[in-house]
Every structure is written in C-alpha cells, then in structure tokens.
Amino acid sequence: MKSGGSMSIWFFIGVSLAVNGAVIFGEGIYELISPPVQQVVLYNLHANIWWGAVLLVLGLVFSVRFSPARERARLAGNS
C-alpha cells in the first residue's frame, strides 16, 4: 500500500449518504407495500421515499465525483 496518500472526506460522506438513503428508501417502499395500522398525519406524502431517494442520489454523486480511482487518474494525467 502506498504511504502518504490521502483520500477526500467527501468520498466517505457520499458513501454514508448513499447507505443511509438506501436504508430509508427501502423502508419507505416496505411501508408503502404494507402500510402501518396507525398512520401519521402526512402519510400520503411518503416523505421517507422522497428523502431516501434524494440522499441515495446525492451520495452516489459524491461517491463518484470524489472516488479515489478518479483522483488517481486525475493526478496521473497531470504528471
């Protein structure tokens, strides 16, 4: 392993957002398929599906944009 290399913190934030978004989105889909007995007031808006999808997409954008492989390719092109 190469020593002295650094990775962007935004890559890890992207991974975290993507994982949390996938969990929230999956739970929202599950809740849509089998609705709870007592629904909250704004249940029909399905906020967990929308916000889960937003977090998942944002996390994937950050993960791809700041991926270590992309940074290595960018640094190799400047040499």
Secondary structure, 3 states (H helix, E strand, C coil): CCCCCCCCHHHHHHHHHHHHHHHHHHHHHHHHHCCCCCCCCCHHHCHHHHHHHHHHHHHHHHHHHCCHHHHHHHHHHHC
